[in-house]
Amino acid sequence: MKIVGISACPAGLAHTPMAAKALMQAGIDLGYDVKIEQQGILGIVNRIEEHDLVDADLVLIASDQKIEGMERFKGKKVVRINIQTCIKSPQAVLKKCVQLLEQGHENTHQ
Amino acid sequence: MKFDASHVFLNQEFADKNSVLEFVACKAQELQIAGDQRSVFEGLLRREAEFSTGMVDGIAIPHCISEALTHAGLVFIRLKQGIEWGSLDDQRVDTVLAMLVPAAQAEHVHLRMLAALAAQLTDRSFRQELKECTEVNEVVALINTQEENV
């Protein structure tokens, strides 16, 4: 299972890196390949590149905000979950993503 | 980034979140990392209005990016009794790490330190260590050690 994603929050200072770390750690704990790009005050950190996307099963947007570069994900399955939930329960978020993927309930990014 | 013993306040008593934020703004001015404490207070409030900065295990990370700030800084407050903060796990907050950042973003290295500290807070054992600090110098040592690891 490979999940790529983006975290972004209002100030872009604290919750953005927090969510990214929490989700990537949860990925290690659950045995999923997870890479989260941060869009915050430091600009783009840990950018999701084209080669990251080739075999990605799902795109997770950990934010309620406008995300830059969504066109990268055209044709990919995208799930949006608010950033607080990703910080509070990162493992549950990843499990939910996998569940949605299996049930085919996610949206395909147009 | 400015963080030493003068930025650590233990055994504090506050009635509510707003009083803590007011204290942070006041200290920011006293510590000479802010020119106008009113703007800092308003910035902290504005950020809280987006969604609460209460995290888990009684820790909150209020923060503010403001033109009133002249240096990046951290203010650490430990409360005698936890207060309501709208935390992710609904726990009352007794440990506050306030992050203050100048709007003029010349100090990228300090932003990286604060971002790394925030990320580090997702680690349960780090949160526990932080909560177990009872002396000012322990808090300073723990946080400054994190910064060296950036």
Chai-1 contact restraints between the chains, C-beta under 6 A:
chainA,res_idxA,chainB,res_idxB,connection_type,confidence,min_distance_angstrom,max_distance_angstrom,comment,restraint_id
A,P10,B,E50,contact,1.0,0.0,6.0,A-B,restraint_1
A,A11,B,R47,contact,1.0,0.0,6.0,A-B,restraint_2
A,A11,B,H63,contact,1.0,0.0,6.0,A-B,restraint_3
A,A11,B,I65,contact,1.0,0.0,6.0,A-B,restraint_4
A,L13,B,H63,contact,1.0,0.0,6.0,A-B,restraint_5
A,A14,B,I61,contact,1.0,0.0,6.0,A-B,restraint_6
A,A14,B,H63,contact,1.0,0.0,6.0,A-B,restraint_7
A,A14,B,A118,contact,1.0,0.0,6.0,A-B,restraint_8
A,P17,B,A115,contact,1.0,0.0,6.0,A-B,restraint_9
A,P17,B,A118,contact,1.0,0.0,6.0,A-B,restraint_10
A,P17,B,A119,contact,1.0,0.0,6.0,A-B,restraint_11
A,M18,B,A118,contact,1.0,0.0,6.0,A-B,restraint_12
A,M18,B,A119,contact,1.0,0.0,6.0,A-B,restraint_13
A,M18,B,T122,contact,1.0,0.0,6.0,A-B,restraint_14
A,K21,B,A119,contact,1.0,0.0,6.0,A-B,restraint_15
A,K21,B,T122,contact,1.0,0.0,6.0,A-B,restraint_16
A,A22,B,T122,contact,1.0,0.0,6.0,A-B,restraint_17
A,I41,B,L111,contact,1.0,0.0,6.0,A-B,restraint_18
A,L42,B,L111,contact,1.0,0.0,6.0,A-B,restraint_19
A,Q84,B,L88,contact,1.0,0.0,6.0,A-B,restraint_20
A,K88,B,L88,contact,1.0,0.0,6.0,A-B,restraint_21
